[in-house]
Amino acid sequence: MSAGEYDLVAVANRLPVDFTVAADGSVDWSRSPGGLVTALEPMMKAADGAWIGWSGAPDLAHDPFDADGIRCVPVTLSAEEIALYYEGFANDTLWPLYHDVITAPAYHRQWWEAYRAVNQRFAEAAAAQVAPGGTVWVHDYQLQLVPAMVRELRPDVRIGFFNHIPFPGIEIFAQLPWRRQIVDGILGADVVGFQRTSDASNFVRAVRRLTDLTTRGQIVMIPGHAARPPRQVRAAAFPISIDSKHFDELARRPDVQQRAREIRQELGNPQTLLLGVDRLDYTKGIRHRVKAFGELLEDGRLTVPEATLVQVASPSRENVEAYQQLREEVELLVGRINGDYGHLGHPAVHYMHHSYPPDEMAALYLAADVMLVTALRDGMNLVAKEYVAARSDDRGVLVLSEFTGAADELAGAVMVNPHDIDGMKDRIVAAVEMDTREQRKRMRRLRRRVLEDDVAKWSQSFLSVLTSVPAPAGGTDGPAPVPAEVLS
């Protein structure tokens, strides 16, 4: 296969932009929201790299184009492929399976065949763009077969894979009928990154159980064959972060701080404003959180209008039945609590089923006294880090689920088990009643971690490990192909 011209190629399910094609063929694009785009955009711009991804709309085909310093290479998906590969296998099989089977995964062979075919298309696009001896960085559970497919097409390049969501224990992962194919696909990479050390360990255990490969700690030994020399695959934790400096600067802007004051006024100036910000997803523990808040009102430990909860639940996977059911359950619960405990002009829960731009989110974080991140299972949870980055006043309390990747890093948060409703209620009350001195002590500790370990450090740490891998057969010797400014 002929080589491309880009030393660094990122491969993700979605492009970093939403774009439409006008009648005259011109492209109109806007930056996409989302944690992965936020994480990769600075690094991709610095490297002048190419990004392979789906446009987000069915049957929308277009030639590669440049958007804000990034070469975007669209992968076209049909409506049927979106239903089978994305809504089906990725989000109704892998997503619930990898999140501890919070809801039951569905296993359909037709979904699997679509997943394999779409992964092949992404791999071919990446192989066509990467320069000789270049680097391909594949992202997330939608594309787990791509590393091995790229290696077959372009054995001369270095390949990294990063799994942004949890990787389950072998007892859960073993349910998947195509478990061996997934493991083999990921092992096409030279470096496999996870959010937590436990996720990396779970993957290595799956390799031991499902293959006859030799492992040494977190290293998997791949034997050579034919013209391919033996190689090693390293599995390790590289916890992702945010552009914390940018978020800190955003929250310091006078207009954002004024907006934070306006938000509190619009809510009736409650003594305590509690905030939840999530995609509307069953892994996020929204029902548990709202239920705990409702019970605190019922117990009289919190009262309206002195306390109010703002829950932002941005739309997510609205064509998947489990998400439709979750929305109905959450909205029914919110309505019941507001009916029982709300006052005229002062609802107990302010529920918003839409997204907000970054400046409005920064204002919400500044306005909130208590941030509730109570996911049942989460790879990382960047909302927790955004809240900390926004609190340059060293105020506010982060209540954080111990089942998030962020819990490994954010010592200083009030940790909770969201399955323990009584325990979570006690921790929420402790957060509400925490004195200013203790808030400052905890928040300063949190901010040191978040501001030091930002997204640039994350990408640098992963790429430095990946580009230290010896050049593959047929690849380049000498310096790593990733531009030096990315790793500086």
N, C-alpha and C positions, 0 to 999 in steps of 0.2 A: 504494500500500500504506500502511495506517495506521501511524503512528509509535508507538514504545514510550515508556518512561519512563526508560531508563538511559543516562546520558551516556557510559559506558564499557562495552563488551560484548566479552568475550573469547570466541573460538571455537576449540575444540580437539577432537580426536577423543574424549577422555575427560573426564568431569566431574571436579572436584577431590575428589570423595568416592565411595566405594563405598556403594550404598544398596540396601536391600530394602524391599518393601512388605508389611506385615502384613495379616492377613485383614480387619481393621477399616479398612484403608486408610491407617493411619499409616505414616510413613516412619522407618526406622531407618538411620542413616548413620554412616560412619567415614571419617576422612581417608585419601585414597589416597596410597600412596608414589609416588615418581618425581620426576625433576628438574624437569619443567615445573610441577607443582603447587607444589613448593618455591619455584620462581622467581616464580610469579605470585601466590601466595596473599597475601603482605603488601600488594602493590599493589592487588589486587582488594578487599580488606577496607577499605583506606584510601579507595578510590573509591566504596565501596558499589555495586559493579558487578554485572553479570549474566554468568554463564558458561554458554555453550552447549556441550553435549557428550553423548556416548553414556554410558549407565549402566554398560556393561560386561557386560551380560547380554542374551541374545536375547529379543525380544518383551516387554520390560519397559517398559510405558508408565505415565507418571505426570505429573501436573500439576507446574508449576514449584514449587519449595520453597526455603526459606532454610536454609542450613547454615553455621554458624560465621561469620555476617556476609557471606556471598556468596549471591546469588540464583542458584540452579541451575535451568537449563532443559533437561530431558532430551530427547534426540533418540532415538526408538525405532528400532532396527534388528532386522530379522528374522534368523533363523539363516542363511537363504540369503544375505542381504546381508552378514552378517559373513564368510561363507565367500568371497564373490566380491569385495566391496569391500575388506575389511580383511585377511583372510588371503591373498587372491588378489592384487589389483592393488597395494595398499599395500605388502604385505610379501613378495610373491614376484615383483613386477615392479619397483616403484620402489625399494624398500630395497636390493636387490643392485645395481641399476643405478647408484644414487647413491653406493654404496660401492665404486666402481671395478670392478664386476663380479667381486668376490671369488668369488661363485658365480653361475651363469648365471641371468639374469632370464627369466621366462616371459611371453609376450605372448599374451593371450587377449581377443578382442573382447567376450565376455560379461562379463569382469572390468571392462573399461573402461566398458561401459554401466552397470554397477552403481556404479562409482566416480562417474560423472557424476550419476547419479540421487541418490545419497546426498549428494554435495556440494551439490546443489540444495536438498535438505531442510535441511541445515545453514544455507545462505544464507538461506532463508526464515525460519528460526527467529531468526537474528541480525537480519534486517531488521524483524521484528516487535517486537523488544525495544529497539532503539536509539532514543534520543530524537532529535528534529529537530536536525540539526547536530552530532550526537554522534560518537563514535569507535568503530570496530569494529577489533579486533586479532585477526587470524586466525593460527593457528599450525600449521605443519609440513606435511610432505609428503602427509599423508592428505587435505588440504583445499586443494589448490593451485588449484582452480577457483572456490573460494568468493569471493575478492576481486572478480572480474569479475561474478559472479552477484549479489553484494550491490550493486555499483555500478548494475546494471540495475534492481534493485528500489528502491534508496534512493540516488539520485544526490546527495542533500543531505548525506551523511555523509563524514567522513574515514575512510580504510581503510588499515590497516597489515597487512603479512604478514611473519612471521618463519619462516625455514627452519632448524630445529634440527639438521639433518643436513647433510653436505656437499652441494654442488651440483657435479655432474661437469663435466669439460671437454666441449666440444662434440662431440669425436670419439666420446665415450661416449654423451652425451645424445642424439645424433642417431640412435642405434639405436631409440629409442622411437617406435613408429608414430604416437603422439598427441602428438608433441613440440610442434607449433605450438599445439595446444589448451592444453597446460600453460603455455606461455609467455604466451599471451593471458590465461589465467586469473590468473596471478600479476600481470600488468600492470594488472589492475583496481585494485591497491593504489596508494596515493600514495607510500608508503615500503616498500621491500622490504629486510629485514634478513637478514644471514647471520653465521655464526660467524667466518669468516676473510675477509680482503680477497680472497684467491684465489677463494673461492666467489662473491663478488659480481662479480668480473671474469669468471668462467666464465658467470654468468647474462647479463651484458651482451654477451658474445661470442655466446651463443645467440640473443639478440635480434637482433644484427647479421646473423647467418647465416640466421635463419629468418624474419625479417620485413623490411619495407622502411622501418622506423621509423628516424629520425635519433637518434643518440646523441652526447652530448658528455661525455666522461669517463664517470662513473658515472650520468649523467642520461639517461633515455630520454624523448624528446619524443613525446607522443601528440597527433595533430592533432584539432581539433574537428570536429563534424559535427552537422547539424540544430540542436537546441537546446543541445548540449553544447559548451562552450568548450574550447579546447586546454588541455592540462595537462602536467605533468612527473611522471615516476616516478623516485625516487632509489633506487639500489641501493647499499648500504654495509654494512660490517662493524660489528656490535654484539655482541661476544663475551659470552656469558651467564656468569653466576657463581652463587654460592650465598649463602645467608644466613650468611655467614662468622662474624659476631659471635655468632650463636646457637650455631653449632657449636663455636666457641672456648669459649664459656661452658659448653656441655655437657661438653666434654672436661676442664674444670677442676673439675667436681664431684667431691667425695671418693669417692662411691659408684662413679662411672665409673672413676676412677683405681684404686680397689681392685679393680674387676672386671678391669682391664687386668693387674694383678699376678696375679690368679687364673688368667687365661687362660694366661699364661706358665707358671705352676705346673702347670696341667692338661696342658700340652704337654711337660712334663718339663724346664722351664727351659732351653731350648736357648740356645746362645751367640748364634745368629742366627735370628730369626724373619722369614721373607719372607712377604708377603701379596699376594694378588690378589683383587680384588672386582669382579665384572662380572655383567651379565646373561649368560645362556648364549647367546651370539650369535657367529656365525662372523666378525664384524667385529672382535671384541675380542682376537683373537690368543691365546686361552687355550691352544690346542694348541701353538703355537710356544713359549710361556712354559714350559709343563710339560715340553716336549721339551728345552728348553735346561737346565732344572733337572736333569732326568734325566741329561743328558750331563755336567753338572758333577759329579754323583755318580759317574758311570762313570769320569770322568777323575781322580777323587780330589781335585779342587780344592775340593769341599765334601763333608762327610761327615755321616752320621746317627749319633747324635742331636744332634751339635753344631749342625747346621742343619736346619730343617724349613720346608716351604712349606704355608701355609694358603690354599686356594683356595675362595672363596665364589662360587658360580655360581647366581644366582637364576633360577628357571624363567622361560622366555620363549617365547611363540608355539609352544606345544607341539603344536598341530595342524598346523604347517607341517613338511613332510617334511625339509627341510634342517636344521631344528633338532633333530628327532628323531635324525637321523644324527650330528649334532655331539655330542649328549649321549653316544651310544654310543661314539664315538671317544675323547672325553675320558675317560670312565670306564674304558675299556679301557686307555688309556695310563697313567692313574693307578694302576690295578691292577697293571700290569706293573712300574712303577717301585717300588711298594711291595713287590711280590714279590721284586724283585731287591735292593733296598737297605734296606728297612725292617727294624727290629729288633722283637723281642717287646715290645709296649707302646709302640713308637716308630715309627710309620709315617713314611715320608719325606714323603708328601703327605697332608694332612688336607683332604678334599674334601667340601664341603657344598652340596647342591643345594636350597637354600631361602634365604629372605630373613631379615634380622634387623632389629629396630627400631633407631631412631637411636642410643639410648644404648649398645646392644651394639656397633654399628658404631664409635662413638667409642672404646669400650674396645679394640676390635680394632686401630684405627689407632694408639692409644697403645702397644699391646703390640708392634707390628711395628717391627723395625729397618729393613727395606727394603720399600718399597711398589712393586709391579711393575704399571705401567700400560702394556701393550705392544700396544695396539690396532693392527690393520692399517690401519684408517681410522676416524676418529671426528670428528663435528662439533665437539665440545668435549671431553668427558669430565670430569664433575663430581666423580667419585671422586678424581681427582688433587687437586682443590681442597679436598675434604673432608679428605683426609689432612693437607694442609698446615695447614688451619684448626685441626685437632685437636692439632697439635704445638706447644703453648705452651711445652714444655720445650726447644724449638729443637734437638731431636734427630731422628734418623731420616733416611733418604735416599729420595728419590723418583726411581725409574727410569721414564722417560717416553718413549713412542713419539713420534718426530718427525712422525708422520702423524695426530696429534690436534690439534684446535684449541687445546688447552691449551698445546701446545708453543710457540705464538707468544707466550704471555704468561709462562710459568713458567721464566724464565731462573734457573738455579740447580739445576734438575733434571739428572740424568744422562740425556742423550738417547741413544736407541737406534733402530736400524732393525730392527724385529722380523722382517723377512724374512732378515736376516743372522744366522743362529743363532750362528756363531762370534763375531761382533762383540758380540751380545747377551750371550753367556756372559762375555766379557771385561768388559763394563760391569757385569754383576751382581756379579762378583767384586770389581771396583773399589768398588762400593757397599758390599759386605759388609766390605771391609777399610778403608773410609774412616775416618780418625781423627776424634775428637770435635770438634776445632777446625774442621776443614773442614766437618763436618756443620752446626755452628752457623752458620758463615758463609753456607752455602747456604740453610739453612732460614730464617734471618732475612730474607734477600732474598726468598724465596718468600712468607713470611708478610706482608711489607709489601704485596706486590702483591695477594694474595688478600683481605686484610682491608680494603684501600682500595677495590678494585674488586669490590664485592659485588653481590648481586642487585638491591638497591635502586638502585644506580647504573646497572645495566644497564637496568632498566625505565624509569628517569627519562630516560636518554639517548635511548632509542628514542621514548618518548612526547613528549619535548620537540621532537624533530625532526618527528614526525608532526603534532603540534598546531600547529607553526609553518607548516604548509602552508596557503595561502590557503583560506578557506571555499569549498566547492564551490558550484556554481550551485544555488540553492534552499536553501543551508545558512545558517548563522549567520555574522555578521561579528563582529569584536571578539575578546574573550578566548577562548582555547582552552577547549573544553567539559570537558576533564578537570579534576577538582577540584585546586585549588592544592596541597593537602597531598601529593598524589601526586608532584608535581614539585618540591617544596621540598627 
